[in-house]
Structures are given as structure tokens and as C-alpha cells.
Amino acid sequence: MATTKKITAKTTAPKQKAANKGASFFSEWKKDFLRRWHNNPSLYTIGTVVLVFVIATTLLFIYNKGLFLAGSINGKFITTPQFYSELTKARGEEVFDTMVREILIKQEAAKKDIAVDDKEIDKKIKEIEKRLGGKENFKMALKQNNTSLQDVKKQITIQLLAEKILADKIKVADEQIDKYIKENGELVKGLSKEEVKDQLKSQKLNQEFPTWFDKLKNKANITTYF
């Protein structure tokens, strides 16, 4: 037991000495740093801000490269700004117009206290699945069109909002439904009266929407920076 205590004392002493030395060094460095700071606060403030920025940027690059790089090909990096610049040239205006349409419709719906719930969206999804011949065919269609279910739901939401906003202009009377079924027997074969009604509403929406939206867009304050 005595031997063990002696060995412990010998091994602990250098560690304690090193710790004291480290603490002393840090204390001296801290005093020197504060003295320099008081002598030239502006320079050290700028230096601290730059240091924090560099550290933050480095951490962002390490943990989220997507902010800086879009990818690499055989070691050749494609920066995110380069990627988005090319993307803007190719489809920038089209993408922006789509976003404008979605935002303006949502804003107009909010003004009129109009909303769409999940049940309405799910109903439309089931109708699409039925037209395509089932869920598996629907999933296959999503894959073939490189579209996600979330994207489809987003499109359905915008369509339903537009339908509700223009409800007065796209009303379909029972007489119109009956007449359409009578004149287009083969085209509506297997469809319920409600489904035919939806088709007629969609046709009216396609007719009314462009004029209505152009007026809405012309009144909006839209600015582009690309």
C-alpha cells in the first residue's frame, strides 16, 4: 500500500505542475489581451468581429456545404452562386412566375378569409388515383414526372383556392351537367355526376382564371432582381 501511494504522488505532481503552469499562462495572456484591448479598442473590436465571422463561415462550410457548393465533377467544384446563375438563365423567369402566381392567389384567399383543409386535398388525391387506375399507378406517375406527393398537394391547394375565389364565376347548374352528359356520352362514361360537375368547373376555371389573374397581377407590386 505504501509503495502505491508513493507512485501516485510521483505521477500526480507533474500533472498538477503542468496544470498550474497552464493556468498561469492563460492568466498572463488574459491580462495582456485586456491591456491591449484598452489601448486600442477599435482595432480589437474589428479583429474580434472578423475572427467570429471566419469561425462561423468555416463551421457553416464544414456542416452545410450546400450553402457554398452545388457539387463537384472530377474534383472541379461548382459553386452554389454559379449553379443558381445558370438555373436562373434556364428557367428563372418561369419559376419566378409560378411563385408569383402561388403567392398572389394565397394573398387574395387570405383577404377573403378562404382556406383549404386536408380533407379537400385528400379527396382530390383519391380522384386522381381513381382516374389513373389506383394508388400504384399514381405513384408511378409521380416517379415518371419527377414529382413528389407534396408538390401535387401544393398544386391542388392553389387550384382549390382559385376555385373558391372564383366560385361565383364557375358555378355549374344541374341542367348544364345533364346536357354535357347527353352530348358527351363516351367521354364521361363511368364518371359520376359529381365528377362531371368537377370537369365542367375546371373548364370554366381555365376560361375565367387568366383574365382574373392578369388583373390581379397588374395591381400587384412585383420587383425582380435577376
C-alpha positions in Angstrom: 0.0 0.0 0.0 2.9 2.4 0.9 4.5 1.8 -2.5 1.3 2.5 -4.3 0.9 5.9 -2.5 4.4 6.8 -3.4 4.0 6.1 -7.1 0.7 8.1 -7.1 2.4 11.1 -5.6 5.2 11.0 -8.1 2.8 10.7 -11.1 0.3 13.3 -9.8 2.9 16.1 -9.0 4.0 16.7 -12.7 0.3 16.8 -13.8 -0.5 19.4 -11.1 2.6 21.4 -12.0 1.6 21.4 -15.7 -2.0 22.4 -14.8 -0.7 25.3 -12.7 1.6 26.4 -15.5 -1.2 26.3 -18.0 -3.5 28.3 -15.7 -0.7 30.8 -15.1 -0.1 31.2 -18.9 -3.8 31.7 -19.5 -4.0 34.3 -16.8 -1.0 36.3 -18.2 -2.4 36.0 -21.7 -5.8 37.3 -20.5 -4.2 40.3 -18.7 -2.1 41.1 -21.8 -5.1 40.8 -24.1 -7.2 43.2 -21.9 -4.3 45.7 -21.7 -4.0 45.7 -25.5 -7.8 46.0 -25.8 -8.0 49.1 -23.6 -5.1 50.6 -25.5 -6.7 50.2 -28.9 -10.4 49.1 -28.5 -11.4 49.9 -32.1 -8.8 47.6 -33.7 -9.5 44.7 -31.4 -13.3 45.1 -31.8 -12.8 44.8 -35.6 -10.4 41.9 -35.1 -12.9 40.1 -32.9 -15.7 40.6 -35.4 -13.5 39.3 -38.2 -12.4 36.3 -36.2 -16.0 35.4 -35.2 -17.0 35.8 -38.9 -14.2 33.5 -40.1 -15.1 30.9 -37.5 -18.8 31.0 -38.3 -18.1 30.8 -42.0 -15.8 27.8 -41.5 -18.3 26.0 -39.4 -21.0 26.6 -42.0 -18.8 25.3 -44.7 -18.0 22.2 -42.7 -21.5 21.3 -41.6 -23.5 22.8 -44.6 -21.5 22.7 -47.8 -24.7 23.3 -49.8 -24.6 27.0 -48.9 -21.3 27.3 -50.8 -21.1 24.4 -53.2 -23.6 22.8 -55.5 -21.4 19.8 -56.3 -18.2 18.7 -57.8 -17.2 16.8 -61.0 -13.9 15.0 -61.0 -12.6 17.4 -58.4 -13.9 20.5 -60.2 -16.2 22.4 -57.8 -19.4 24.1 -58.9 -20.3 26.9 -56.5 -23.8 27.5 -55.4 -23.9 31.0 -56.9 -22.7 29.5 -60.3 -25.4 26.9 -60.2 -28.2 29.3 -59.4 -26.9 31.7 -62.0 -27.3 29.0 -64.7 -30.6 27.9 -63.3 -31.9 31.5 -63.5 -30.8 31.7 -67.1 -32.5 28.5 -68.0 -35.8 28.6 -66.0 -35.6 31.6 -63.8 -38.5 33.6 -65.3 -40.7 30.5 -65.4 -40.0 29.6 -61.8 -40.5 33.1 -60.6 -43.8 33.4 -62.4 -45.0 30.2 -60.8 -44.1 31.6 -57.3 -45.8 34.9 -58.1 -49.0 33.1 -59.1 -49.0 31.0 -55.9 -48.3 33.9 -53.6 -50.8 36.2 -55.2 -53.6 33.6 -55.0 -52.8 32.8 -51.4 -52.8 36.5 -50.5 -56.1 37.0 -52.2 -57.6 34.0 -50.5 -56.4 35.3 -47.1 -58.1 38.7 -47.8 -61.3 36.9 -48.5 -60.9 34.5 -45.5 -60.7 31.5 -47.8 -58.8 28.3 -46.9 -58.4 24.7 -47.9 -58.3 21.8 -45.5 -56.6 18.4 -45.6 -59.9 16.6 -46.3 -60.4 18.6 -49.5 -56.9 17.9 -50.7 -57.1 14.1 -49.9 -60.4 14.0 -51.8 -58.7 15.4 -54.9 -55.8 12.9 -54.5 -58.2 10.0 -54.4 -60.0 11.3 -57.5 -56.6 11.4 -59.3 -55.8 7.9 -58.1 -59.1 6.7 -59.4 -58.6 8.2 -62.9 -55.1 6.7 -63.1 -56.3 3.3 -62.0 -55.2 3.1 -58.4 -52.5 4.2 -55.9 -49.7 2.2 -57.5 -50.3 3.9 -60.9 -50.5 7.2 -59.2 -47.1 6.6 -57.5 -45.7 5.5 -60.9 -47.0 8.7 -62.5 -45.3 10.8 -59.8 -42.0 9.0 -60.4 -42.2 9.3 -64.2 -42.9 13.1 -63.9 -40.2 13.5 -61.2 -42.8 15.0 -58.9 -43.4 14.4 -55.2 -46.7 13.9 -53.5 -46.0 17.2 -51.6 -45.7 19.0 -54.9 -49.1 17.6 -56.1 -50.8 18.6 -52.8 -49.3 22.1 -53.2 -50.7 22.4 -56.8 -54.1 21.1 -55.6 -54.2 23.7 -52.8 -53.6 26.5 -55.3 -56.3 25.2 -57.6 -58.8 24.8 -54.8 -58.1 28.3 -53.6 -58.6 29.7 -57.1 -61.9 27.7 -57.4 -63.2 29.2 -54.2 -62.1 32.7 -55.1 -63.9 32.5 -58.4 -66.8 30.4 -57.1 -69.4 32.8 -58.5 -68.0 32.7 -62.0 -67.6 29.0 -62.3 -70.9 27.8 -61.0 -72.3 24.8 -62.8 -76.1 24.2 -62.9 -77.7 20.7 -63.0 -79.1 21.5 -66.4 -75.6 22.1 -67.7 -74.4 18.8 -66.3 -77.2 16.8 -67.8 -76.7 18.5 -71.2 -73.0 17.8 -71.1 -73.5 14.1 -70.3 -76.1 13.8 -73.0 -73.8 15.4 -75.6 -70.6 13.6 -74.5 -71.7 10.2 -73.5 -68.5 8.3 -74.4 -66.2 11.0 -72.9 -68.0 10.8 -69.5 -68.6 7.1 -69.5 -68.0 5.7 -66.0 -68.0 9.1 -64.3 -70.4 10.1 -61.6 -72.5 13.3 -61.9 -70.3 14.9 -59.3 -67.1 14.1 -61.3 -68.7 15.5 -64.5 -69.5 18.7 -62.5 -65.9 19.0 -61.4 -64.8 18.7 -65.0 -67.1 21.5 -66.1 -66.0 23.6 -63.2 -62.4 23.1 -64.3 -63.2 24.1 -67.8 -64.9 27.3 -66.6 -61.9 27.9 -64.3 -59.5 27.6 -67.2 -61.6 30.2 -69.1 -62.0 32.7 -66.2 -58.7 32.4 -64.5 -56.3 34.1 -67.0 -58.3 37.3 -67.2 -58.9 37.4 -63.4 -55.2 36.7 -62.6 -53.9 39.2 -65.1 -55.9 42.0 -63.4 -54.6 40.8 -60.0 -51.0 40.7 -61.2 -51.2 44.1 -62.8 -52.3 45.6 -59.5 -49.6 43.9 -57.5 -46.2 45.4 -56.7 -43.7 42.9 -58.2 -40.0 43.5 -58.4 -37.4 41.2 -59.9 -33.6 41.3 -59.2 -32.4 38.8 -61.8 
